[in-house]
Amino acid sequence: MSQGNKTMLLDNERSMIVLRATWEIDALAVLIISALDGEHEEVAFATRGVTKRIKQLNSVIMSAIGDEAVDNESLRKIA
């Protein structure tokens, strides 16, 4: 593992396990957002907001693990 100020890299197997989990989180968030059509407006707005934040945080995880080009400062701005 690299322990500089840049990205901490995981071994390939662990990276794939974590990436698969984040891909599933992303898919579930998309499903929740699409399922809200037709719900009560207040519930839909609140749930949509929470789900969008889940997607943002999941994106940070995916980028931190799988995209060495994204620097830590960029990740911190979202997280």
N, CA, C and O atoms as CSV, one atom per row, in Angstrom:
chain,resi,resn,atom,element,x,y,z
A,1,MET,N,N,0.834,-1.183,0.000
A,1,MET,CA,C,0.000,0.000,0.000
A,1,MET,C,C,0.876,1.242,0.000
A,1,MET,O,O,1.916,1.293,0.656
A,2,SER,N,N,0.439,2.218,-0.736
A,2,SER,CA,C,1.125,3.504,-0.763
A,2,SER,C,C,0.577,4.353,0.368
A,2,SER,O,O,-0.639,4.468,0.522
A,3,GLN,N,N,1.461,4.954,1.168
A,3,GLN,CA,C,0.962,5.710,2.305
A,3,GLN,C,C,1.398,7.167,2.269
A,3,GLN,O,O,1.583,7.778,3.321
A,4,GLY,N,N,1.567,7.738,1.074
A,4,GLY,CA,C,1.887,9.149,0.957
A,4,GLY,C,C,0.636,9.985,1.142
A,4,GLY,O,O,-0.371,9.497,1.655
A,5,ASN,N,N,0.693,11.230,0.730
A,5,ASN,CA,C,-0.466,12.109,0.811
A,5,ASN,C,C,-1.432,11.880,-0.339
A,5,ASN,O,O,-2.473,12.534,-0.411
A,6,LYS,N,N,-1.111,10.980,-1.219
A,6,LYS,CA,C,-1.969,10.692,-2.364
A,6,LYS,C,C,-2.959,9.590,-2.002
A,6,LYS,O,O,-3.307,9.428,-0.832
A,7,THR,N,N,-3.400,8.857,-2.968
A,7,THR,CA,C,-4.402,7.813,-2.775
A,7,THR,C,C,-3.789,6.575,-2.133
A,7,THR,O,O,-2.689,6.163,-2.498
A,8,MET,N,N,-4.502,5.982,-1.177
A,8,MET,CA,C,-4.074,4.701,-0.615
A,8,MET,C,C,-4.620,3.616,-1.522
A,8,MET,O,O,-5.830,3.516,-1.721
A,9,LEU,N,N,-3.751,2.822,-2.059
A,9,LEU,CA,C,-4.159,1.784,-3.002
A,9,LEU,C,C,-4.360,0.458,-2.281
A,9,LEU,O,O,-3.597,0.101,-1.384
A,10,LEU,N,N,-5.390,-0.258,-2.685
A,10,LEU,CA,C,-5.685,-1.568,-2.127
A,10,LEU,C,C,-5.201,-2.626,-3.096
A,10,LEU,O,O,-4.943,-2.330,-4.263
A,11,ASP,N,N,-5.075,-3.865,-2.623
A,11,ASP,CA,C,-4.726,-4.938,-3.554
A,11,ASP,C,C,-5.897,-5.149,-4.513
A,11,ASP,O,O,-7.019,-4.729,-4.231
A,12,ASN,N,N,-5.634,-5.796,-5.637
A,12,ASN,CA,C,-6.638,-5.940,-6.695
A,12,ASN,C,C,-7.919,-6.620,-6.232
A,12,ASN,O,O,-9.013,-6.168,-6.571
A,13,GLU,N,N,-7.802,-7.689,-5.470
A,13,GLU,CA,C,-8.996,-8.411,-5.025
A,13,GLU,C,C,-9.862,-7.536,-4.128
A,13,GLU,O,O,-11.077,-7.461,-4.313
A,14,ARG,N,N,-9.240,-6.877,-3.161
A,14,ARG,CA,C,-9.993,-6.012,-2.247
A,14,ARG,C,C,-10.610,-4.837,-2.995
A,14,ARG,O,O,-11.746,-4.451,-2.718
A,15,SER,N,N,-9.875,-4.272,-3.933
A,15,SER,CA,C,-10.404,-3.167,-4.735
A,15,SER,C,C,-11.663,-3.581,-5.475
A,15,SER,O,O,-12.641,-2.835,-5.502
A,16,MET,N,N,-11.649,-4.768,-6.079
A,16,MET,CA,C,-12.815,-5.236,-6.822
A,16,MET,C,C,-14.004,-5.511,-5.901
A,16,MET,O,O,-15.146,-5.244,-6.274
A,17,ILE,N,N,-13.752,-6.034,-4.721
A,17,ILE,CA,C,-14.837,-6.270,-3.754
A,17,ILE,C,C,-15.499,-4.943,-3.396
A,17,ILE,O,O,-16.725,-4.826,-3.408
A,18,VAL,N,N,-14.687,-3.959,-3.081
A,18,VAL,CA,C,-15.217,-2.653,-2.682
A,18,VAL,C,C,-15.899,-1.967,-3.862
A,18,VAL,O,O,-16.979,-1.399,-3.703
A,19,LEU,N,N,-15.289,-2.013,-5.032
A,19,LEU,CA,C,-15.909,-1.394,-6.201
A,19,LEU,C,C,-17.252,-2.038,-6.535
A,19,LEU,O,O,-18.205,-1.335,-6.873
A,20,ARG,N,N,-17.339,-3.352,-6.446
A,20,ARG,CA,C,-18.626,-4.019,-6.714
A,20,ARG,C,C,-19.693,-3.563,-5.718
A,20,ARG,O,O,-20.848,-3.350,-6.088
A,21,ALA,N,N,-19.299,-3.417,-4.463
A,21,ALA,CA,C,-20.244,-2.936,-3.449
A,21,ALA,C,C,-20.700,-1.520,-3.773
A,21,ALA,O,O,-21.886,-1.213,-3.657
A,22,THR,N,N,-19.777,-0.654,-4.178
A,22,THR,CA,C,-20.175,0.720,-4.486
A,22,THR,C,C,-21.038,0.780,-5.739
A,22,THR,O,O,-21.943,1.608,-5.828
A,23,TRP,N,N,-20.763,-0.097,-6.714
A,23,TRP,CA,C,-21.616,-0.135,-7.903
A,23,TRP,C,C,-23.032,-0.552,-7.532
A,23,TRP,O,O,-23.999,-0.033,-8.090
A,24,GLU,N,N,-23.158,-1.481,-6.597
A,24,GLU,CA,C,-24.489,-1.905,-6.158
A,24,GLU,C,C,-25.195,-0.781,-5.402
A,24,GLU,O,O,-26.390,-0.555,-5.596
A,25,ILE,N,N,-24.458,-0.077,-4.540
A,25,ILE,CA,C,-25.041,1.070,-3.831
A,25,ILE,C,C,-25.566,2.081,-4.845
A,25,ILE,O,O,-26.674,2.597,-4.693
A,26,ASP,N,N,-24.785,2.363,-5.866
A,26,ASP,CA,C,-25.188,3.319,-6.888
A,26,ASP,C,C,-26.457,2.862,-7.592
A,26,ASP,O,O,-27.374,3.657,-7.797
A,27,ALA,N,N,-26.517,1.592,-7.962
A,27,ALA,CA,C,-27.700,1.059,-8.638
A,27,ALA,C,C,-28.933,1.129,-7.742
A,27,ALA,O,O,-30.026,1.441,-8.215
A,28,LEU,N,N,-28.765,0.841,-6.457
A,28,LEU,CA,C,-29.890,0.917,-5.522
A,28,LEU,C,C,-30.383,2.354,-5.373
A,28,LEU,O,O,-31.587,2.598,-5.299
A,29,ALA,N,N,-29.449,3.302,-5.328
A,29,ALA,CA,C,-29.836,4.706,-5.217
A,29,ALA,C,C,-30.630,5.142,-6.453
A,29,ALA,O,O,-31.625,5.856,-6.333
A,30,VAL,N,N,-30.194,4.719,-7.624
A,30,VAL,CA,C,-30.927,5.034,-8.854
A,30,VAL,C,C,-32.326,4.433,-8.803
A,30,VAL,O,O,-33.300,5.079,-9.188
A,31,LEU,N,N,-32.423,3.199,-8.327
A,31,LEU,CA,C,-33.718,2.534,-8.217
A,31,LEU,C,C,-34.646,3.285,-7.261
A,31,LEU,O,O,-35.828,3.467,-7.556
A,32,ILE,N,N,-34.118,3.717,-6.127
A,32,ILE,CA,C,-34.935,4.461,-5.154
A,32,ILE,C,C,-35.445,5.752,-5.767
A,32,ILE,O,O,-36.623,6.085,-5.639
A,33,ILE,N,N,-34.554,6.481,-6.436
A,33,ILE,CA,C,-34.961,7.745,-7.053
A,33,ILE,C,C,-36.062,7.516,-8.077
A,33,ILE,O,O,-37.045,8.256,-8.100
A,34,SER,N,N,-35.915,6.512,-8.914
A,34,SER,CA,C,-36.926,6.259,-9.950
A,34,SER,C,C,-38.233,5.745,-9.348
A,34,SER,O,O,-39.302,5.977,-9.912
A,35,ALA,N,N,-38.161,5.052,-8.214
A,35,ALA,CA,C,-39.365,4.518,-7.575
A,35,ALA,C,C,-40.188,5.603,-6.885
A,35,ALA,O,O,-41.341,5.367,-6.527
A,36,LEU,N,N,-39.620,6.767,-6.698
A,36,LEU,CA,C,-40.318,7.830,-5.979
A,36,LEU,C,C,-41.339,8.576,-6.825
A,36,LEU,O,O,-42.151,9.328,-6.285
A,37,ASP,N,N,-41.315,8.387,-8.122
A,37,ASP,CA,C,-42.286,9.060,-8.970
A,37,ASP,C,C,-43.695,8.697,-8.521
A,37,ASP,O,O,-44.038,7.521,-8.396
A,38,GLY,N,N,-44.502,9.721,-8.282
A,38,GLY,CA,C,-45.873,9.504,-7.857
A,38,GLY,C,C,-46.066,9.483,-6.348
A,38,GLY,O,O,-47.207,9.458,-5.888
A,39,GLU,N,N,-45.002,9.492,-5.564
A,39,GLU,CA,C,-45.119,9.518,-4.103
A,39,GLU,C,C,-45.566,10.907,-3.655
A,39,GLU,O,O,-45.577,11.850,-4.446
A,40,HIS,N,N,-45.929,11.022,-2.394
A,40,HIS,CA,C,-46.267,12.335,-1.840
A,40,HIS,C,C,-45.074,13.252,-2.026
A,40,HIS,O,O,-43.925,12.849,-1.844
A,41,GLU,N,N,-45.360,14.473,-2.388
A,41,GLU,CA,C,-44.309,15.411,-2.760
A,41,GLU,C,C,-43.250,15.588,-1.675
A,41,GLU,O,O,-42.058,15.588,-1.981
A,42,GLU,N,N,-43.660,15.741,-0.409
A,42,GLU,CA,C,-42.702,15.983,0.673
A,42,GLU,C,C,-41.782,14.776,0.883
A,42,GLU,O,O,-40.572,14.927,1.049
A,43,VAL,N,N,-42.370,13.589,0.873
A,43,VAL,CA,C,-41.590,12.366,1.055
A,43,VAL,C,C,-40.642,12.183,-0.124
A,43,VAL,O,O,-39.481,11.815,0.055
A,44,ALA,N,N,-41.136,12.436,-1.310
A,44,ALA,CA,C,-40.304,12.278,-2.501
A,44,ALA,C,C,-39.122,13.236,-2.466
A,44,ALA,O,O,-38.001,12.828,-2.770
A,45,PHE,N,N,-39.341,14.507,-2.103
A,45,PHE,CA,C,-38.244,15.478,-2.047
A,45,PHE,C,C,-37.202,15.070,-1.014
A,45,PHE,O,O,-36.002,15.106,-1.285
A,46,ALA,N,N,-37.661,14.686,0.161
A,46,ALA,CA,C,-36.727,14.309,1.221
A,46,ALA,C,C,-35.934,13.060,0.849
A,46,ALA,O,O,-34.715,13.015,1.013
A,47,THR,N,N,-36.636,12.051,0.348
A,47,THR,CA,C,-35.972,10.802,-0.012
A,47,THR,C,C,-35.025,11.016,-1.184
A,47,THR,O,O,-33.930,10.454,-1.207
A,48,ARG,N,N,-35.437,11.821,-2.156
A,48,ARG,CA,C,-34.571,12.120,-3.293
A,48,ARG,C,C,-33.290,12.812,-2.816
A,48,ARG,O,O,-32.199,12.488,-3.285
A,49,GLY,N,N,-33.422,13.756,-1.893
A,49,GLY,CA,C,-32.249,14.461,-1.370
A,49,GLY,C,C,-31.282,13.530,-0.650
A,49,GLY,O,O,-30.072,13.600,-0.864
A,50,VAL,N,N,-31.812,12.662,0.199
A,50,VAL,CA,C,-30.970,11.700,0.928
A,50,VAL,C,C,-30.306,10.735,-0.049
A,50,VAL,O,O,-29.120,10.431,0.083
A,51,THR,N,N,-31.059,10.260,-1.012
A,51,THR,CA,C,-30.521,9.299,-1.973
A,51,THR,C,C,-29.450,9.942,-2.846
A,51,THR,O,O,-28.449,9.297,-3.161
A,52,LYS,N,N,-29.635,11.181,-3.239
A,52,LYS,CA,C,-28.613,11.869,-4.027
A,52,LYS,C,C,-27.325,12.027,-3.219
A,52,LYS,O,O,-26.228,11.918,-3.767
A,53,ARG,N,N,-27.460,12.283,-1.920
A,53,ARG,CA,C,-26.264,12.388,-1.078
A,53,ARG,C,C,-25.568,11.030,-0.956
A,53,ARG,O,O,-24.339,10.965,-0.968
A,54,ILE,N,N,-26.333,9.960,-0.840
A,54,ILE,CA,C,-25.751,8.613,-0.817
A,54,ILE,C,C,-24.957,8.380,-2.098
A,54,ILE,O,O,-23.848,7.849,-2.052
A,55,LYS,N,N,-25.520,8.774,-3.242
A,55,LYS,CA,C,-24.821,8.617,-4.510
A,55,LYS,C,C,-23.538,9.437,-4.537
A,55,LYS,O,O,-22.522,8.968,-5.049
A,56,GLN,N,N,-23.563,10.652,-3.997
A,56,GLN,CA,C,-22.349,11.481,-3.955
A,56,GLN,C,C,-21.261,10.813,-3.123
A,56,GLN,O,O,-20.110,10.723,-3.549
A,57,LEU,N,N,-21.630,10.350,-1.946
A,57,LEU,CA,C,-20.650,9.702,-1.072
A,57,LEU,C,C,-20.118,8.420,-1.699
A,57,LEU,O,O,-18.929,8.122,-1.595
A,58,ASN,N,N,-20.992,7.666,-2.345
A,58,ASN,CA,C,-20.565,6.451,-3.032
A,58,ASN,C,C,-19.587,6.788,-4.157
A,58,ASN,O,O,-18.627,6.055,-4.391
A,59,SER,N,N,-19.831,7.880,-4.841
A,59,SER,CA,C,-18.934,8.326,-5.901
A,59,SER,C,C,-17.552,8.653,-5.352
A,59,SER,O,O,-16.543,8.367,-5.996
A,60,VAL,N,N,-17.504,9.249,-4.170
A,60,VAL,CA,C,-16.222,9.537,-3.521
A,60,VAL,C,C,-15.467,8.234,-3.264
A,60,VAL,O,O,-14.267,8.143,-3.522
A,61,ILE,N,N,-16.171,7.236,-2.760
A,61,ILE,CA,C,-15.540,5.944,-2.475
A,61,ILE,C,C,-15.015,5.320,-3.766
A,61,ILE,O,O,-13.875,4.859,-3.815
A,62,MET,N,N,-15.849,5.306,-4.816
A,62,MET,CA,C,-15.422,4.713,-6.086
A,62,MET,C,C,-14.196,5.428,-6.634
A,62,MET,O,O,-13.259,4.786,-7.109
A,63,SER,N,N,-14.198,6.756,-6.570
A,63,SER,CA,C,-13.059,7.515,-7.085
A,63,SER,C,C,-11.810,7.309,-6.249
A,63,SER,O,O,-10.712,7.179,-6.790
A,64,ALA,N,N,-11.971,7.278,-4.924
A,64,ALA,CA,C,-10.825,7.105,-4.036
A,64,ALA,C,C,-10.159,5.755,-4.248
A,64,ALA,O,O,-8.941,5.633,-4.122
A,65,ILE,N,N,-10.945,4.753,-4.565
A,65,ILE,CA,C,-10.422,3.406,-4.736
A,65,ILE,C,C,-9.982,3.142,-6.168
A,65,ILE,O,O,-8.949,2.512,-6.394
A,66,GLY,N,N,-10.753,3.614,-7.127
A,66,GLY,CA,C,-10.540,3.192,-8.495
A,66,GLY,C,C,-10.000,4.219,-9.468
A,66,GLY,O,O,-9.799,3.892,-10.637
A,67,ASP,N,N,-9.756,5.453,-9.035
A,67,ASP,CA,C,-9.300,6.486,-9.963
A,67,ASP,C,C,-8.139,7.257,-9.358
A,67,ASP,O,O,-8.343,8.201,-8.594
A,68,GLU,N,N,-6.934,6.859,-9.697
A,68,GLU,CA,C,-5.744,7.496,-9.138
A,68,GLU,C,C,-5.596,8.943,-9.586
A,68,GLU,O,O,-4.850,9.701,-8.967
A,69,ALA,N,N,-6.291,9.343,-10.653
A,69,ALA,CA,C,-6.176,10.704,-11.168
A,69,ALA,C,C,-6.907,11.723,-10.290
A,69,ALA,O,O,-6.636,12.921,-10.377
A,70,VAL,N,N,-7.825,11.258,-9.450
A,70,VAL,CA,C,-8.573,12.165,-8.576
A,70,VAL,C,C,-7.763,12.387,-7.308
A,70,VAL,O,O,-7.403,11.435,-6.615
A,71,ASP,N,N,-7.477,13.662,-7.006
A,71,ASP,CA,C,-6.668,13.943,-5.815
A,71,ASP,C,C,-7.543,14.028,-4.568
A,71,ASP,O,O,-8.762,14.173,-4.657
A,72,ASN,N,N,-6.907,13.936,-3.417
A,72,ASN,CA,C,-7.623,13.912,-2.138
A,72,ASN,C,C,-8.425,15.190,-1.889
A,72,ASN,O,O,-9.515,15.135,-1.319
A,73,GLU,N,N,-7.896,16.336,-2.311
A,73,GLU,CA,C,-8.611,17.591,-2.100
A,73,GLU,C,C,-9.946,17.578,-2.832
A,73,GLU,O,O,-10.952,18.033,-2.288
A,74,SER,N,N,-9.969,17.067,-4.047
A,74,SER,CA,C,-11.227,16.967,-4.807
A,74,SER,C,C,-12.219,16.060,-4.095
A,74,SER,O,O,-13.414,16.353,-4.054
A,75,LEU,N,N,-11.726,14.961,-3.533
A,75,LEU,CA,C,-12.602,14.037,-2.805
A,75,LEU,C,C,-13.162,14.693,-1.556
A,75,LEU,O,O,-14.341,14.525,-1.244
A,76,ARG,N,N,-12.325,15.443,-0.831
A,76,ARG,CA,C,-12.771,16.122,0.395
A,76,ARG,C,C,-13.882,17.125,0.123
A,76,ARG,O,O,-14.775,17.291,0.953
A,77,LYS,N,N,-13.844,17.788,-1.011
A,77,LYS,CA,C,-14.855,18.801,-1.342
A,77,LYS,C,C,-16.244,18.180,-1.441
A,77,LYS,O,O,-17.240,18.831,-1.126
A,78,ILE,N,N,-16.312,16.936,-1.874
A,78,ILE,CA,C,-17.601,16.260,-2.013
A,78,ILE,C,C,-18.004,15.589,-0.702
A,78,ILE,O,O,-19.169,15.624,-0.305
A,79,ALA,N,N,-17.022,14.978,-0.037
A,79,ALA,CA,C,-17.298,14.260,1.200
A,79,ALA,C,C,-17.417,15.234,2.332
A,79,ALA,O,O,-17.650,14.831,3.471
